[in-house]
């Protein structure tokens, strides 16, 4: 059985942020025996299992919300496409250009979402640039309500940038 003084010292030192190796070294230097010190570190009283609340994974949230926002955009695009097809039987060139432009934007959006999925650092910059372009477009059109969604995505990108990133 370990000494209560040693247990108390270990507990206080850990609360002060001192590492176990430093605590052990100080106890040995102050004259405590190796057996007593080793026993104290194995004692469950001095080794409490602290339940750590898991942090929210903002990378995953940003990835999910990028995809959900994409689904909304794709749905609107399908409605737009059906309206164009119904309105014009022969497909005009402007629709072909619009389709290519939307395909390019969708590819960029998908690439950014994959970077978020991989927790890649480049996703943060790409996310800010792409969301800024969308925000400017929404402001230009006067859609302030849709702008709130973009600001929420900005927040997720910001929070993701504060989390650890993948090393590639």
N, C-alpha and C positions, 0 to 999 in steps of 0.2 A: 504494500500500500504506500502511496506517495505522501509526501509531506504537504500539509495544507498551505504553508507559507509559499512553497514552490508553486503550487497550483494557483494561488492568488497572484503571485508575481507573473506567471505565464499569462494569465487572463488579462491582467492590467497592461502588460507589455503588448499583447496582441491588439487590445483596444487602442493603444497608442500608435499602432501601425508598424511595430518592430517585427522583423522577420524571425521565424523560428530558429534559424541558425544563429542569429545574433543573441537571441534570448538564451539559447543553450550555452553559447560561449561565455556569456556574462555569468550565468549560474555556475559554470565550472570554474571560472576565474575567482568567484567569490567564495569558493571552498565547498560547494555542494558536490557530493559524490556522483560519479557517472551513472551508477545504478539508480539513485534517487531521481536524477534529472531525466533519464530515459523512461523510468516508470511514470513520471509526471506527464511526459508528452504522450504516453499511451493511455493515460487516464481519460475516460470519457467526459469527466467534469471539465478538464482543460481543453478538450477537443469537441466543442459543441458543433452539431451539424446545423449550420445556419441556412434556413430556407431562403433562397434567392428568387425573387420574383423575376420571371423571364421578361426581357425587354421586347417591345413590339418591333417586329422586323419591318422597318419602313421601306427597305428595298423591295420586299415582297408586295407591300401595299402599293408602292409606286408602279410596280410591274402589273399587278392586277388591275389597277385603275387605268393604266395606259390601255390595257386590252379592252376593258369595259367601255372606255371612251371610244375606242376604235370600233367596237360593235355598234355603238350608237351612230357613228359616222357612216359605217357601211350600210346600216338600215336606211339612213337618210339618202345615201347615194342610190340605193336600189329604188326608192320612191322616185327620186329625180330621174333615174334611167327609165323607169316605166312610163313616167309622164312624157319624157322626150320621145320614146318609141310610139306612144299613142298619138302624140301630136304630129309627128313627122313620119310618114311611112318610109321614104328613102332617108337614110341616116345622113345628116349633113356633116360637113368636115369639122365644124365647130364642136360637135359631139365627140368626134374621134380625138381631137386635141384635148378636150376635157377629160375623156377617158384615160388618155395617156398621162395627163397631169395628175389625176387622182391615183392612178397606179403608182406613179413615182412617189407621191406623198405617202401612200400606204406602205410602200417598201421602206421608206425612211422611218415611218412610225413603227413598223414591225422590227426593224433593226434596233431602234432605241429600246423597245420593250425587251428585246433579247439581251441587250446590255444590262438592263436593270435586273433581269432574271439571273444573270451571271455575277451580279454585284460589281460591275466593272466601273472604274472611275470615270471613263469617258461618257458614261450614260448621264452623269450630272450635267456636264457642259452641253451635251447634245439635247438633253431634256429642257434646259433653260432656253436654248436658242429656238428650238422648235415650238415650245410653249409661248415664247415671246412673239413669234410670228403669228401664231393662232390668236393670241390676245390682241395684237395690233389689228388683225383682220376683223375680230369681233367688235373692237372699238370703232373701227371705220364704218362698220355696218350698223352700229348703235345697239348691239345686243348686249346689254349690261348684265342681264340675268345669266346668260351663258358664260359671261366672263367670270362669274363666281366659281364655276366648275374649274376653269383654268387656274384661278388663284389657289384652289384646293390642290390641284396637281402640282403647282409651284411649291406649295408647302410640303408635299410628299417628296418632291425632288430634293428640297432643302434638307429635310430630315434624313433622307437616304444618304446625303452627302456627309452627314455627321457620323454615320455608322462605318465600321471597318469595311475596307474594300478588298476585293480579290487581288491576289498577287499573280500576275501573268508574266 
